[in-house]
Amino acid sequence: MLSRVLPGQAQTVPASPTWQWVQPLRPPTLGGSFRAEAVARDRHGDYYLTGSFEGTVLVGDVWLRGRAQEQAFVVRLGPDGRCRWASALPTSTNRLSAGQSIAVDGTGHIWVSGSTDPDKTGLDVDWGPAPPGARDSLYHFVARLDSAGRWQWQHPVRLLPALRSRVAADAQGHGYLNGGPLATGPGKAAPPLASRLSAAGTWEWALATGPGRPLRSPALAVSPAGALYLGGPIPRPAPLPPRPKPQGPVAATPLHKGLVLALYPNGEPHWQAQVPEVTLMQSLSVGPAGEILVAANLEQPTVTRFYNGRRLLESRLQSRQLLVTSLSSTGQRRWQAWAAATGTHYAGPGLYAESTLAAREVSVGPDGQVWLSCALLGSATLSGVQPMSLSGGNLDHRRPSLLLVRLDAQGHWRGASGGRSSELKMGSGQLVANANSAIVVNGPADPYSFAGQSEATIPLFEATAGQSDQLRPLLSVDCGTGESTVSTLAPLPHAGGWLVAGSFAGQLPTPDGRLDASSGHDVLTGQLADNGTVRWLRAGGLPWQSDVPAIGTAVSDSSGRLLVTGRCRFSPEDAPAASANSLQARLHSALPRNHREVMPFVGQVGRDGQWRWAHYLPNDYSDAIPDVAAAPDGRSWLAYSRPVRDTASWSPPGFEVLFQQRDPEGRLTAEKVLGRGNLRNIRLAPGPGAAWYLAGEVADSLVLTTAHGQVRFRPLPPPTPPQEQQHQQVLLKMAASGRVAWARPLGTSLTVQALAAAPAGELWLTAQLTTDSVTVPTQPPSKFKRLLQDRTCGLLGRLDSTGAWRWARQGLDPAPAIAPAPGNQLFVATALVGEPSPLPPPDTTQPTPPGRLAISQLSARGQVLAEWDPEEALHYQEVSALRVAPNGDLLLAGAFSANSHGGYVARLQPPARPAPVVQQLLPPRLAPGTTLELQGTGLDQVQQVLLNEVAADFETVSAQLLRVRVPVGIPPGKVRVAVRAGTTSVTVPLTLRVR
């Protein structure tokens, strides 16, 4: 499979590598989302929950596994809230569904209804002709499950336009819907108003709507005996009573607002009751004595805008009054209770909004108490024997909050829970009443909250009578919605372990608690032990622009401090409080008060995870991140372009390329202007003998001063025919003082992604091909074409110490991770491209690899010495960093995806192979400073060649040949030769003499 990385170069090693450990830096679940919509209770006290979810979530202690698209579910809970089982609606891949209503019949079977995608429905049926004004909401389903959560059958359902599906069940095992079967004949008949199904899923009867305008029934309830109640603006059925046939054209059926219609179990009308004051009926519930509770809203103008005291605009948006009515089993009115929104509040410049109050759902408990959920924005008054004043909602964003109120059996308001400071969020508001308590469905997290994404959601709360604002969480669902990526990986000298840097959103678990991204995304740094254990993780406390990477480079010095570069958007006046040693606090004092731009920065993290210092770097464009390198003594070198503006004339800024040196405390100690011009996407690599290599993309003209005079790189002419402008890539070598030794072009139509120097001064690089074809100036020239249409490809190459191309290879990944290894070898790692595999069950006891990876080991001449394609797979995303441990293990870091992706660090041990064998030394006699050849087998494993216990520079030509440079200072005489591969040292039983 690695031929997909370096086509035509495959030489696969059959053995598989061993995963030593994988440390995911993300929430412990695979990730997903969970939204509850409806709840029901059976006669034993168990609860049933439906809604929609994505991915894999943990419901209590039970895994609910699905796909990466919305899918309906049913969850069964015990009376104590413990999850018994969870089951997803079985539909085809990429077909959407969501549960909206749920009921339990007298036989213990579960009925669920919901919506489904009309274009990607999991039901293989012909939906038939859509009526006029049809919308996506017309496509629904109804299904039945047994008490163990096994889906028995499912049917498509057609509802009236813009209607939410409702399902109810009786004691005999029948199901009732506020819709009906699909149309089977010609024409565009409106869907039924209500229907009944048998336990086997057979349609028994359907109540058709009258002629004329399609009408709807948003409320539905059923008694244990099977009496069906419908509520809303519904038509007068023909048998009740028959109307005289009009003369001429057929007249539309009159609309009865606030009509409750009772039907016998066979679908025949029984009685009807009218509530004249009501405009929109919302919910019905049947009480223990057969009484019917009606929750309805009275629509009124709700938003009034004022300017200088004059009214400008009114609009009808939500209700300001709600009404709860109790009817007897024969339709007689027993009592009514009113509630009204009161007052106005400031909602912006020149805008005052009136409070709104709207009923959602009503439920009656076995003790006769009535519980009502409603949406409140602003303030409201509950009128009655004991009037109550309430408040709720996010006034700044016009988002109401969910309120739970209680009435006694005589219709008096008795208490309320929820409101502005409550954990209850606005959602469907569906609830089920118990004796002296109620269970309510909680809504999703507030999208306007800046607390980031939460790794857990609470879909159910229990409210107890007499305990206002006392809400008990009944169930917790872990969604794993935190997001992270590890961008860079650096070894921790002396103490052992690894330093990491990246970014994250939401929440991440840590050994001592959790991290929270206070706004958007944040910078992430951490330290891991050699066995993968997380020692610490820290958040930078600094949000950054979500559409750009936060971290550029991270390198460590000999003391274990981490140098980090990146970019972020930061506004001091809007910054939340932060600790004095956070990245935010370090950068706060360096910015003007009105600064709101994206700017690059450089900083240092100490061994305890605290930011020791950080500095912004002035720049006039936001897509640049400086590159940084560290010396063992803690000094750092930085390369980037900065603007130079003529302040006298305010002319457009020019740019200059800087090479800076900073001491361990971040103070600028030296600065060299390498040239005038704009150099972007800079890559910096330290070389042998205090040399430095720098690669970048010339955005316009660039003039460099070298040891041999000035070198000018001019902008390329506009392409013909017109297409994306291409830029030159340049490479230069310089001393630590910034003096440029030479500069030469690397070519066009490619962008350097990574640069690494070999001990002899040669260079490895990876680049991205930006056009369909590119020519690299090797000898002879190498021409490459895009391997896949509309797919960015990559290039891997090696240059000599003068910057001339030695060879180049093409690959599919535009930015593979690379790591130089002893013997002038190179390891390359990338995530394979292909269809994602199904999600495996989560297993916290075994290491899970981060994805399907392709790993290659190359010689200095580009020969593939070995390659591995680990078969274990999760949803891959990327490999951002690769390092070689002292014992030859490979450390990888990046991000892998399971609906919401997270970062990882993994350790991989290459497959065990026979120890290297040296069979011949050529020549057996030689002088210091000359080249010695070692011939044998398995020599590509060699990490060190020792001559008289002194390490010598060598190059791996192939698995059968090493070239070693004999040190100049080696004394004449017999020389002991040994090679080391991992933890194995092999003494060569051959004689070598130095003259």
Beta strands, then each sheet from edge to edge (+ up, - down):
strand 1: 18-25
strand 2: 31-41
strand 3: 47-59
strand 4: 62-65
strand 5: 71-77
strand 6: 83-88
strand 7: 97-104
strand 8: 110-116
strand 9: 139-145
strand 10: 151-158
strand 11: 167-169
strand 12: 175-177
strand 13: 194-197
strand 14: 203-207
strand 15: 219-222
strand 16: 228-234
strand 17: 256-263
strand 18: 269-274
strand 19: 280-286
strand 20: 292-299
strand 21: 303-307
strand 22: 310-315
strand 23: 319-327
strand 24: 333-342
strand 25: 344-346
strand 26: 351-354
strand 27: 356-364
strand 28: 370-382
strand 29: 388-392
strand 30: 401-407
strand 31: 413-418
strand 32: 431-434
strand 33: 437-441
strand 34: 456-464
strand 35: 471-478
strand 36: 483-491
strand 37: 498-510
strand 38: 513-528
strand 39: 534-544
strand 40: 551-556
strand 41: 562-569
strand 42: 598-605
strand 43: 611-616
strand 44: 627-630
strand 45: 636-644
strand 46: 654-662
strand 47: 668-686
strand 48: 691-706
strand 49: 709-713
strand 50: 729-735
strand 51: 740-747
strand 52: 750-757
strand 53: 763-769
strand 54: 773-776
strand 55: 782-785
strand 56: 793-799
strand 57: 805-811
strand 58: 817-821
strand 59: 825-831
strand 60: 853-858
strand 61: 864-868
strand 62: 876-884
strand 63: 890-896
strand 64: 902-909
strand 65: 917-922
strand 66: 925-926
strand 67: 931-937
strand 68: 944-947
strand 69: 950-952
strand 70: 954-958
strand 71: 961-965
strand 72: 973-975
strand 73: 977-981
strand 74: 984-987
strand 75: 992-994
sheet 1: 1+ 64- 63+ 62-
sheet 2: 2+ 3- 4+
sheet 3: 2+ 3- 5+ 6-
sheet 4: 2+ 3- 35+ 34- 33+ 32-
sheet 5: 7+ 8- 9+ 10-
sheet 6: 11+ 12- 13+ 14-
sheet 7: 15+ 16- 17+ 18-
sheet 8: 19+ 20- 23+ 24- 28+ 27-
sheet 9: 19+ 20- 23+ 24- 28+ 29-
sheet 10: 19+ 20- 23+ 24- 28+ 30- 31+
sheet 11: 22+ 21- 26+ 25-
sheet 12: 36+ 37- 38+ 39-
sheet 13: 40+ 41- 42+ 43-
sheet 14: 44+ 45- 46+ 47- 48+ 49-
sheet 15: 44+ 45- 46+ 47- 48+ 50- 51+
sheet 16: 52+ 53- 56+ 57-
sheet 17: 54+ 55-
sheet 18: 58+ 59- 60+ 61-
sheet 19: 65+ 67- 71+ 70-
sheet 20: 66+ 75+ 72-
sheet 21: 69+ 68- 73+ 74-
end
